[in-house]
Amino acid sequence: MTILDGRRVAEKVVAAAAADIATLARAPGLATVLVGDDPASEIYVRNKRRRCVAAGIRDLHRRFGADVTQDELAAAIRALGDDPGVTGILLQLPLPPHLDADALVSLIPPDKDVDGLTETNAGRLALGRPGLSPCTPLGVLELLDAHGIALAGAEAVVVGRSNLVGKPMAQLLLRRHATVTVCHSRTRDLAAVCRRADVLIVAAGIPGLITAEAVKPGATVVDVGIHRTPDGLRGDVDFDAVRAVAGAITPVPGGVGPMTIAMLLANTVAAARRTAGR
Ligand SMILES: Nc1nc(=O)c2c([nH]1)NC[C@@H]1CN(c3ccc(C(=O)N[C@@H](CCC(=O)O)C(=O)O)cc3)C=[N+]21
């Protein structure tokens, strides 16, 4: 059984991004936009900024109170979009409920959209054209590739259908010639579908959802979930039970999370190149 070590692979991706940045005429500038005071979001954004700064990215953080209006935030995102010194924009989700996240994401110029969340980038991914894709699914692929896990012709099952993870994950796996099934909360007999998977990717947001009976012996299991429990950080996969049947598995923490941040750096470099026309 192989542990898919996200921290180790992330180090390599970050080092490659830092080397790329050193060759650019001007360092990329990433605007992380954080609204409100959700403690988990604060930790994620702090980690993202720290890694970016260490790689030579200019940190253009913007912080707004939970009571910011849609119009104020829209004006701020438009200003970042117009600012040539800002080469990437990340709007941390979720937003407080009075804000329309879709409308705000739509204001991000597609070539500054380091999260790959705009309609343009989702469409580019669906059509197989070059663009920016979401960091978490990109990180999952990078982690699988680093461990030589074959995707062409493999049965891949994705649990979860969010715009940030499940849907783009399915698109990326299709692009890599996997046979892709997408499951969700209304799937009948989730365990039976998951058991077909050679590669099982779980992004459901439900702690411990995947137990050993849902995993084919020898399968690769990637856990995108992250939950703060009294026993510490846990994923969507019952790690201790599933590791006994899986051929390879990601830990939480130390699996997909560090890869997400590493791919943010890679996307920030790609976005800077796109906006500079290189
Ligand atoms: N617009 C947007 N883009 C995102 O990419 C995005 C988002 N919104 N909203 C929330 C999720 C969550 N996310 C994580 C990033 C890093 C870790 C990470 O570094 N995890 C560490 C543990 C860190 C800790 O929580 O202590 C690990 O798994 O080893 C986790 C989760 C990005 N997200």
The ligand as a Tripos MOL2 file, in Angstrom:
@<TRIPOS>MOLECULE
LIG
   33    36     1     0     0
SMALL
NO_CHARGES

@<TRIPOS>ATOM
      1 N1        -11.8960   29.9860   -4.4210 N.pl3     1 LIG1
      2 C1        -11.4710   28.9720   -3.6960 C.ar      1 LIG1
      3 N2        -10.3860   28.2760   -4.1100 N.ar      1 LIG1
      4 C2         -9.9170   27.2240   -3.3760 C.ar      1 LIG1
      5 O1         -8.9370   26.5740   -3.7620 O.2       1 LIG1
      6 C3        -10.5770   26.8950   -2.1520 C.ar      1 LIG1
      7 C4        -11.6880   27.6750   -1.7910 C.ar      1 LIG1
      8 N3        -12.1040   28.6880   -2.5660 N.ar      1 LIG1
      9 N4        -12.3650   27.3900   -0.6440 N.pl3     1 LIG1
     10 C5        -11.9590   26.3500    0.2430 C.3       1 LIG1
     11 C6        -11.1550   25.2680   -0.4320 C.3       1 LIG1
     12 C7        -10.2970   24.4730    0.5160 C.3       1 LIG1
     13 N5         -8.9400   24.6300    0.0510 N.pl3     1 LIG1
     14 C8         -7.8210   24.1100    0.6940 C.ar      1 LIG1
     15 C9         -6.5290   24.5190    0.4270 C.ar      1 LIG1
     16 C10        -5.4420   24.0350    1.1460 C.ar      1 LIG1
     17 C11        -5.6210   23.1050    2.1320 C.ar      1 LIG1
     18 C12        -4.4320   22.6320    2.9140 C.2       1 LIG1
     19 O2         -3.3650   23.1710    2.8620 O.2       1 LIG1
     20 N6         -4.6050   21.5850    3.7360 N.am      1 LIG1
     21 C13        -3.5630   21.0490    4.5920 C.3       1 LIG1
     22 C14        -3.9310   21.2350    6.0500 C.3       1 LIG1
     23 C15        -4.0550   22.6690    6.4420 C.3       1 LIG1
     24 C16        -4.9280   22.8320    7.6710 C.2       1 LIG1
     25 O3         -6.1500   22.9550    7.4790 O.co2     1 LIG1
     26 O4         -4.3960   22.8250    8.7880 O.co2     1 LIG1
     27 C17        -3.4240   19.5720    4.3180 C.2       1 LIG1
     28 O5         -4.4130   18.9670    3.8560 O.co2     1 LIG1
     29 O6         -2.3580   19.0300    4.5790 O.co2     1 LIG1
     30 C18        -6.8850   22.6640    2.4050 C.ar      1 LIG1
     31 C19        -7.9730   23.1490    1.6820 C.ar      1 LIG1
     32 C20        -8.9240   25.4780   -1.0060 C.2       1 LIG1
     33 N7        -10.1670   25.8740   -1.3330 N.pl3     1 LIG1
@<TRIPOS>BOND
     1     1     2 1
     2     2     3 ar
     3     2     8 ar
     4     3     4 ar
     5     4     5 2
     6     4     6 ar
     7     6     7 ar
     8     6    33 1
     9     7     8 ar
    10     7     9 1
    11     9    10 1
    12    10    11 1
    13    11    12 1
    14    11    33 1
    15    12    13 1
    16    13    14 1
    17    13    32 1
    18    14    15 ar
    19    14    31 ar
    20    15    16 ar
    21    16    17 ar
    22    17    18 1
    23    17    30 ar
    24    18    19 2
    25    18    20 1
    26    20    21 1
    27    21    22 1
    28    21    27 1
    29    22    23 1
    30    23    24 1
    31    24    25 2
    32    24    26 1
    33    27    28 2
    34    27    29 1
    35    30    31 ar
    36    32    33 2
@<TRIPOS>SUBSTRUCTURE
     1 LIG1         1 GROUP 0 **** ****
